Amino acid sequence: MARFHLLGRLLPLIGAFFLPGAALAEETAINGANTAWIMASTALVLFMTLPGLALFYGGLVRSKNVLSVLMQCFSIAGMATVIWFVFGYSLAFGEGNAWIGDFSKVMMAGIGKETLSGDIPESLFMLFQMTFAIITPALIVGGFAERMKFSAMMIFSAVWLVLVYLPVTHWVWGGGWLGEMGLYDFAGGTVVHITAGVGALMAALVLGPRKGFGTSAMTPHNMTMTVTGAGMLWVGWFGFNGGSALAADGSGAMAMLVTHISAATGAMTWLAIEWIRFGKPSALGAVTGMVAGLGTITPASGFVGPGGALVIGLLAGIVCFSATQYLKRVLKIDDSLDVFPVHGVGGILGTLLAGVFSATSLGVLSGYGFADGIETMGGQVYVQFIGVLATVIFTAVVSWVILKLIDSLIGLRVSEEDEVEGLDVVDHEERGYDFH
C-alpha cells in the first residue's frame, strides 16, 4: 500500500516533467466562475455611475441644473474610458516603479483574448478597473455642482484623472510603495473616496460658494430621483466591494455581507441622529447615511468581519453627519453635495478602522489578520495612517494646482447671470424638464 501511495504522489511530477505544456496550461487556466462574477461586478460598478450616481446627484440640485449634472456624469464616463484605454491602465498597472507604472500596456499592447490576470482575462480586469476610474472623478461633480463651466469641468476631470487617480492607484494596487508597505485598501478607501473627497473640497474652496449659499434655500428638487439613485448605488456597491476580491469565493461573499451591514447601519444611524436633533427623520438623511456607511466600509471590506462592519457603519453615520454639519454650518464651505464629509471623511475613517478591525483578537468584532510582515494592530494602523496622510496631501496639492491653472487659462466658473439662469440652458441649450 505504501508503494502505491508513493507512486500516486510521483505520477503528477513525472507527467509535469514530460508534459510541461499541459502542466502550465492547467496552472494558468481561466477560472470560469471567477470570470463570470467579475463580469457581473463590472456591470454593477458601471451601473453605480450610470444611472446611479447621476440620478442621486441630479435629484439633489435645483431643477435648472439637473440636466447639467446628468451630462457631467455621462461625459466623464466617456472621457475616462478613452484615457484608461489609451494609457491610463498602463500607468496604473504597468510595472513601472514605486510611484507610477510604465507604458508597456498602452492601448492594451500585448493583451489578447487569452491573456490572463491571475485566473481571469486581463481584458476583464482592465475593464473592471476602468469602472473605478469612471466613478472617481464623477464623484467630484458633487463638490462643484451648479457653478462650474462644462469646458472647465471636462479639462479638470481629465487632468485630475491622469495626475491624481493614476498615481494613487499605482501606489496602492499596481505594485507601488503603499501596497508594498502593506496598506489595507480592499476596494478604494484611499484610491477612490479620499481622492474624490479631497478633490471635491479643493474645487469648492477654489470656486467659492454658490450664489445665495447660506442665505437662501438650496433644497433638492427631486428626492424621488435621489432615493432611486441611492438604491442603485447600494446594489451596485456589491460589485464594487465584492468584485474587488477578484474571485467568486468566501472573501468576495464576506465583502458583500459586511458592505450591506455597514450601509444599513450607516443609514439607520444618520436617520436616528436627525430624528433626535430635528424631530423628524428625512429621506435625504437616510440615503446620505447609507452612502457614508458604504464609503467607510469600502477599504476595510475584505479584511473585517460582520461585527466590525456594524461598528464601522455606526461610526460612519456619527462622524460623517458631524463632518457635514461642521463643514456647512461652521466653516461655510459649499461642497454642494457633501462629497468631502461623506466620501472623504468616510474614506479616511474606514482606512484607519481597517487597521483596527482586521485584528483577530477582538472576539465578535474580529477580522482576518494583518498584512504580511505586520504583527500588531499599532503597526497596521500606522501603515493605514501613512496611506491616508500621503493620499490627502498629494491629492490636495495637485488638485489645487490643476484648478488654479485652469482658472487662469479659461476660467472655472460661469458668470453670475448664467448661474442664476441655470447650467441646463447656459451650457447645453436644453432643459431637464420642458413640459408643453
Secondary structure, DSSP 8 states (H G I E B T S, - for coil): -HHHHHHHHHHHHHHHHH-HHHHHHHHT---HHHHHHHHHHHHHHHHIIIIIIHHHHHHHS-GGGHHHHHHHHHHHHHHHHHHIIIIIHHHHHSS--SS---STTGGGTT--TT-EETTEEHHHHHHHHHHHHHHHHHHHHHHHTTTB-HHHHHHHHHHHIIIIIHHHHHHHHSS-HHHHHT---SS-IIIIIIHHHHHHHHHHHHH---TTTTTS----S-HHHHHHHHHHHHHHHIIIIIGGG-SSSHHHHHHHHHHHHHHHHHHHHHHHHHHHHHSS--HHHHHHHHHHHHHHHGGGTTT--HHHHHHHHHHHHHHHHHHHHIIIIIS----TT-HIIIIIHHHHHHHHHHHHHT-S-SGGG--S---TT--SHHHHHHHHHHHHHHHHHHHHHHHHHHHHHHHHHT-SB--HHHHHH-HHHHHHS--S----
